[in-house]
Amino acid sequence: MTSLQYLSEDELIQNGLEALMKALGPIETTRFLTLPHPPRIESVQRHRRWQATLDQETFFKQVFGASAEAGSNR
């Protein structure tokens, strides 16, 4: 049985930076690391936006499958 060993955070950061530098070069790596992040939407607001796009019937079919259709015919 093999066991997994995780890299330390320092090693992970170092390896990640080396991979970026190799793939992108120093200027593009710096540019990538300083890209602005979009602001996070509060979770309730994000959930309400998601709910507004849902079609209830399609959603229930995806979640409950055929059993949702059988239950609605009763």
N, C-alpha and C positions, 0 to 999 in steps of 0.2 A: 504494500500500500504506500503510495507516495503522499507526502505532506506538502502543503503549499507554504511558501514563505513569502511574505509581503515585503516590499522594499520599505525602508524608512522614508519618512516624508522628505528628508533632505536628498536621499538618493532618487526618489521619484521626481522631485523638482529638477534635479540636475539632469537626469535622463530625458525628461520632457523638454527642457531647454536645449539640450544637445540635439535632439531630434528636430525641433523647430529650426534651429540654426542650420542644420544640415539640409533640411528641406526648403527653407525660405531665405536663408541668409540673414545677416544681422539687422538690416534695415526693416525688412518685412516682418521679422520676428518681433522687433520692438513695436512696429505698427500694430501687429496682431495683439500683442499683450496690452496695448493701451487703447484698444477699440472701446468705445463707450457701450455700456450695457443698457438695454431698454429698462425703464423703470418697472419694478414688479407691481403687479396689480394685486390688491388685497384679495385674499382667498374667497371671501363671500361674493365680492363683486365679480371675480373671475367665474365662479360657479354659476351665478345668475346669468352672465353673458352666455355661458355654455348651454344652460337650460333654455334660454330664449331661442336657440337655434335647433332645439330638438323637436322631432315629430314623435309624439307620444306613442302612437301605434307602432311605428318602425322600431323605436327604442325598446318597447316591450317585447316585440318579436325577436330582437337580437338578444335580449337578456334571458327571456323565458322560453324562447323557441316555440315549438308547436303547442306546448301546454297553455300558453297565453291565449292562443286561438280557441282551443277547446273550452277553456274557462269562460270566454266571452260569448259562446254560443248557448250557454245554459239559460 
